Amino acid sequence: LGLAISRSMCRLLGYDLEVTSTVGEGSTFTIRILEPRRADPRAPIPSSVAAALSASDGETPSSAEDALQVLVVDDEDDARLMLSHHLRDFGCAVLTATSGAEAVEVARREQPDLVTLDLLMPEVDGAEVLRRLRDDPATRSIPVIVVSVEATARRTQFQDVAALVQKPVDRDALREAIETALPAPVAGRVLTLIEDPEEAARLERALDEAGMTVLAVRDAEEGLRSMALDPPDALVVDMERADGAGEELLSQIRRNPWHADLPTVVLTTRSLTRDEATPLHGPSVRVVWGEGSKERRLIHALGALLPLNAGVPRG
């Protein structure tokens, strides 16, 4: 394992590490300098490392706000460094947490697009972090990639993760895991009940650009009429409406056996009470929590939910 990690770190720097060994005589380790390192003042990470990284085949984000935000959770400094370098090379913005307890706090506060999670951590291990993330409506919709030396061995124990990556981390395997973790939604009809006109316009435009048909309604009564006439493939409901229309629509839907499992994304900016959160626990519901831009998180949530509804007749 030590050799594998050393080789991975050498390759990060643009070098390679080889070993030859003869029983009874010893081993020779050779670092091959493949090309000179070049300074890159534009790199968001140390230039000595950035210059040697393979160029990403993705597009560079137009701004920090556009970058995919990833929370890296690992108690080992070297592991966090290596993952952060790969992710920044992919164009991601990186947050880090050095313990399980810190990871839960940061995930809830920052609402990242994705979490990479080590399993072997002291006190609060990866399995407990995953449980806490999934038990909290504010974080349960955030995709998690397990990155661990035990990823393969414990694969069957983690059904509620987007992907698993074995350490030492292969760059291509990490990219593939990210693409798997953030699925694009299938084409479908989405009914939306959102109070703020500006937010409604932004989210509806994002859904339209993602290939979905948006059916915007003004209140719970109109939403129920629309669903009765032509049931949608998914529902997006604002829980912060002053008139309580979001909660009313959800309550009415859950009483109808035809719509009880309708894929639903709930938007909220506050901590939900136990009574509010209880109905939101289920495979067909995701919660997008927090202030600020919600477009990408909404698309990701629908990407995870809409395949549940593919080809299922309703009404």
N, C-alpha and C positions, 0 to 999 in steps of 0.2 A: 504493500500500500504506500509506503514511504517513497519508493522509487516511482510509482505511478503518479503521485502528487508532484514530486520533483520534476518529472518529465512534463506534466501539464503546465507547471509554472514556467519552465524553460520555453515551451512552445508559445505561451502568452507573450513572452519577451522577444519572440521571433527566432529563437534558437531551437536546438533539438538535443536530446540526451540519449546516449546509447550506452549499453553495458555489455561486456563480455566477461565470462566467468569460467574458470577451470577448477574442478573439484581438487582440493588439496593444495592449490597454488594461490588462489585469490581472485579478485574481481577488478576490472578496470572500467571506470566510468568516464565517458567522454562527452563534453559539451561542444556541439558543433555550432559555430556562428554562421548562420545561413546568409545574413545580409547585415550591413551596418545599420544601426538605429539612427533614425532621423527625427529631429525635433519637430513637433507640430504644435505651434502656439494656439491653434484653434481647438485642440482637444480638450474635452471637459475633465479628463483624467491626466495623470502625470505623463508628460510628452514622451519619456523614455519607454513607457509601456504602450501608449496610444499609437506611436509610429510603427510598432511591430505587430499590432493586431491586424488580422485579416480584414479587409474592407467589407463592411456589411453590404448585402445586396438589397437592403431596404432603403427607403427614402429617408433623408434626414428631416426630422420634424421642423416645421416652420417656426415654432417657438416652444419654450419650456412647457407652456400650457397644453400644447398639442401632443407632447411626449407621453407614451404609455408609462404609468407610474407603477413600479414594482417594489414591494417590500421584501427584502432579503433577511430571513431569520436564521441565524446560525451563531453559536457561541464561539466558534473558532475564527480567529482573525483572518487566517490565510484563506479559508473557505469563503468568507464574506468578500474579501478582496477579489478573489478570482471570479466569483459570480457577478460582482459589481462591474468588473472590467468587461466581461462578456455582454452584460445587459446594456451598458453604456455604448458599447460598440454596435449594438442593434438599434441604438437611438432611444433607449429607454431612460427615464428619470428614476433614480434609485434611492430608496429609503432603506435603512438598516435597523435591525434590532438584535441585541446580543443575548437575550434571554426570552423564555416563553412568556413571562409576565409582561415584559416590555412589548413583545410582539402583539399581544392582544390589545394593549393600550394604544399603540401606534396605529394598528389597523382600524380601530374604532374612530380614532381622532382624524386620521388622514384619508381614510377611505380609498386605499390604493386600488388600481385596476387588477392587480394580481399579487399573490404571495408565494414566495419560494420558502419551503419549510424543512429544516433539518429535524430528524427524529431524536437523535441522541444528544439531549441537553440536560444539564443538572436541574434539580428542583421541579420545574415545569417542563416536561418533555414535549416533543412534537405531537404525540397522540393527544395529550391534554390540551395543547394549543388548538388543535383542530376541533376538538370537542367544544371548547369555549367559543371559537369562531362560529361554529354551526348552531350553537344554542342561543346566540344573540342575533335578533332580527337585523340589527345594524350591520352585521358583518357576514351573515350566513350566505349572502349571494356573491361574495368575493371568491373568485377561483383560486384554488390552492394547488401548487405543484410541490410534491414531496421530493426533496433533493437529499439523498442519504446513502451511506454505504450499505444500509439495510433495505433500500428501496425494492430490490428484486426479491429478497428473502421474505419480506413482509407484505408483498403485493396484495395478497388476498385479504389482509386486515384493513386495507384502506380503500373502500369502495366509493367514498364520498370525496375523492380528490380528482382534479382535472387530468393529472398526469403524474408519472413517477420518473425520476431521473437518478441513475446510479452514479455515485461518486467513485473515482474521480470524474468530474463532469466533462463530457464531450460537448464541444461548442455546437455542433450540428444537432445533437440530441436535445440540447437545451432549447434551441430555436424551434425544433419540431414540437417540443412540449408546450411552448408558448402558443404556437399556432393552434394546437389541439385545445388548449385551455380557454382560448378566446374565440369560440365559434361564431360565425356569422349566422344570423337568423334566417330561417327558410322564409320564402315569400309567403305572405299571409295578410289577413285583414285584422287590424288592431283598433279596438274601440278605446278612445281616450276621454277621461274626465279630469280636466286640469283647470284650476281656478285662475291662476295668474296668466293673463293674455300673452305677455312677452315670453314666459317660460313655455306656455303651450305652443306658441309659434316656433320656438327653437326646437323643442322636442319633436313636434310633428314634422318639421323640415328634415330633421335627422332620420326619422323613421322612413320618410319618403325617399330620401337619398339611399337608404339601406335596402330599398326595394319592396317596402311594405305599403299597403294601402291603409290610410288613416281615416277613421270614422270618429270625428270629434262631436261630443254631446255636451250640453250645457248643465244638465242636472240628472239626478238619479232616475227620475220618471222617464225622461227622454232616452236614457241609457237602456232601461228595461224594455221600452217599446222597440228600440232598435234591435236588441238582442232577440226579442220574440219574433220579429219579422225576418231577420237575417243574422243568425248568430255569428259573431266574429271568431277568429282563431286565437285571439289573445286580448287581454284587457290591461290598460294602464290607468291606475286610479290615484288621485292626489288625496292623501289622508289629511291634509292641512286645510281643506276648504272650511271656511267659517260657517257655512250652512250645514255641514255634516253630510253632504251629499255622497262623498266617497265612502264613508262608513255605512251609510244607508244602502248604497248600491251593492257593496260587498256582502252585507247581511242578507239582502234579498236574493242575491245570486247563490249563496251557500245553502239557502233553503230549497232551491230548485235542483232536483236530481239531474236534470239535463246539463246544468252549468256548474255543478259543484266542483268539478275538477278542471274548470276552464283555466288555462295558463294565465297567471295574473302577476303583474309587477305593481307593487305599492310604492309610492313616492312619499317620503316624510323627511322633515328637518329636525325632529325632536325624538327623544327617547319615548318609546311606547310603554304604556302600562301593561301589566301582566294580562289583563282582560283583553286589551287591544292586540297584544302580540300572540296570544294563544291560537286564534284562528289562522294566523299567518304561517304556522309551522306545517309544512307539507311539501311534497315533491312538485306541486304545480304552482307554488308561490315563491316570489323573490321580493326582497325589500331593497330599494335603493335609498340610502339614508344620507343626510348631510346637506350642507349648503353648497352653493356654487354650481359648476357645470355638471350636468347629469347625463348628457347625451351618450357618451361612450358607455357608461355603466348601464344605461337603459338598453342599449343595443346588445351588450354582452348578456344581460339578464334574459332578454328575449331569445337570444341565440341558444341559451341553455334550455329554455322552456318550450319554444315552438315545435321542436321535433317531437315532443310528447303529444302534440295535437295533430301531427301530420297524417292526413288521410282518415281522420275520425269524423264521421258525420255528426252534426248536431242539429237540435231543433225538433 
